[in-house]
Amino acid sequence: MRESNANEPTTGTDEREDSVGSRSATALRSDGGHPQEAIDAQGSRRGETLDARIFEHNAGDDQEGIPFVGAGPGDPGLLTVTGSKLLEDADLVVHAGSLVNSELLEEYCDHAELVNSVGKDLETLVPLMRDAYEDGRAVVRLHSGDPAIYGAALEQMDALEHEGVPTYFVPGVTSAFAASATLRTQLTLNEVSNHVAFTRPQGKTLTEADDHVSDFVGMGDVTTCLYLGTHAVSETMDRLLDDGHDPETPVAVIYHASWPDEDVIVGTIDTIGAQVEEAGYRASAVVVIGDAVTARGYERSYLYGDWANRGDSSEANDAETQADGD
Ligand SMILES: C[S@@+](CC[C@H](N)C(=O)[O-])C[C@H]1O[C@@H](n2cnc3c(N)ncnc32)[C@H](O)[C@@H]1O
């Protein structure tokens, strides 16, 4: 494993994790070399007609181009089989810094050149991946968790596609799912939570008006999973208290879910801010808000109740209908 030009994360907050930023210097070829123009062009093309690959690709088919692979939450065992094969065959792996467990890199990428994306902008990353791909090297872009959740993946993919390099997604286990496994609960639970919100609190990216944490908590039957908010747990809880939410609502903070140094703090809207401050965590945790945290008061589902025993010819015994009935 060769780490080239490695950068350590430059911030103690969650705001910059996995972000590629942008600046004006460029080695991009198309549209005067500005990634924003490439992104705009891809966006308007998508608005007119959907990518044919959406309909042509079948499960199991090999895909052409640079895969954007979800590394999962940390435990190398939670990487998908497809992701592991791609990493084993890779010549260059561009990874999302400290949120990708080094054990996973050691296990799957010891033969590959490694580049840490933290602190690098699109103008650096896109030509780096493009040139390696065009030189015939197997390139993998490795994101933490699932690239589709706060991954800033699509902008890199659009810029690469605009340069003529095909790309595709390989999903991963998002950290909220690792957190729910740690808590030994479900994020959806009959009579407790019918919905899950993946969200983030206001900050550099989100204005106060775009912060919907309080709205989700106010719905009552939503499990709210906060990403990118470890540094702001106290402020977020204060806002929930100001908005009149029940101070006893359960909240869990799962630091480094599925890592060897995983830590779990369980409290309430009223207490969790002080608990997290005492623990000293400023990044790399998921905050789960709602009654699903303790799973108190859930009811058995229809799936394994009377419903399951209706006659064989019943529509209810159709596997898909049963699964929907959970
Ligand atoms: C830029 S987002 C990336 C999320 C990632 N794509 C995912 O699906 O989990 C970074 C945030 O994800 C959360 N996160 C990522 N990995 C985590 C882990 N193993 N345990 C807890 N939180 C994690 C933290 O909230 C962190 O601030």
The ligand as an SDF file (V2000), in Angstrom:
LIG
                    3D

 27 29  0  0  0  0  0  0  0  0999 V2000
  -19.5720   13.3710    4.8010 C   0  0  0  0  0  0  0  0  0  0  0  0
  -20.6570   12.3960    5.7230 S   0  0  0  0  0  0  0  0  0  0  0  0
  -20.4820   10.8680    4.8930 C   0  0  0  0  0  0  0  0  0  0  0  0
  -21.5690    9.8960    5.2190 C   0  0  0  0  0  0  0  0  0  0  0  0
  -21.3510    8.5600    4.5470 C   0  0  0  0  0  0  0  0  0  0  0  0
  -21.4650    8.6950    3.1170 N   0  0  0  0  0  0  0  0  0  0  0  0
  -22.3130    7.5080    5.0570 C   0  0  0  0  0  0  0  0  0  0  0  0
  -23.1220    7.0190    4.2660 O   0  0  0  0  0  0  0  0  0  0  0  0
  -22.2580    7.1630    6.2380 O   0  0  0  0  0  0  0  0  0  0  0  0
  -19.7310   12.1920    7.1830 C   0  0  0  0  0  0  0  0  0  0  0  0
  -20.6220   11.9580    8.3690 C   0  0  0  0  0  0  0  0  0  0  0  0
  -21.0970   10.6260    8.3580 O   0  0  0  0  0  0  0  0  0  0  0  0
  -21.1950   10.1420    9.6720 C   0  0  0  0  0  0  0  0  0  0  0  0
  -20.3400    8.9520    9.7700 N   0  0  0  0  0  0  0  0  0  0  0  0
  -19.5960    8.4010    8.7990 C   0  0  0  0  0  0  0  0  0  0  0  0
  -19.0530    7.2400    9.2140 N   0  0  0  0  0  0  0  0  0  0  0  0
  -19.4580    7.0820   10.4920 C   0  0  0  0  0  0  0  0  0  0  0  0
  -19.2880    6.0610   11.4650 C   0  0  0  0  0  0  0  0  0  0  0  0
  -18.5790    4.9610   11.2230 N   0  0  0  0  0  0  0  0  0  0  0  0
  -19.8890    6.2060   12.6530 N   0  0  0  0  0  0  0  0  0  0  0  0
  -20.6550    7.2740   12.9130 C   0  0  0  0  0  0  0  0  0  0  0  0
  -20.8630    8.2620   12.0340 N   0  0  0  0  0  0  0  0  0  0  0  0
  -20.2870    8.1650   10.8500 C   0  0  0  0  0  0  0  0  0  0  0  0
  -20.7820   11.2620   10.5960 C   0  0  0  0  0  0  0  0  0  0  0  0
  -21.9590   11.9690   10.9410 O   0  0  0  0  0  0  0  0  0  0  0  0
  -19.9350   12.1140    9.6930 C   0  0  0  0  0  0  0  0  0  0  0  0
  -19.9600   13.4470   10.1060 O   0  0  0  0  0  0  0  0  0  0  0  0
  1  2  1  0
  2  3  1  0
  2 10  1  0
  3  4  1  0
  4  5  1  0
  5  6  1  0
  5  7  1  0
  7  8  2  0
  7  9  1  0
 10 11  1  0
 11 12  1  0
 11 26  1  0
 12 13  1  0
 13 14  1  0
 13 24  1  0
 14 15  1  0
 14 23  1  0
 15 16  2  0
 16 17  1  0
 17 18  1  0
 17 23  2  0
 18 19  1  0
 18 20  2  0
 20 21  1  0
 21 22  2  0
 22 23  1  0
 24 25  1  0
 24 26  1  0
 26 27  1  0
M  CHG  2   2   1   9  -1
M  END
$$$$
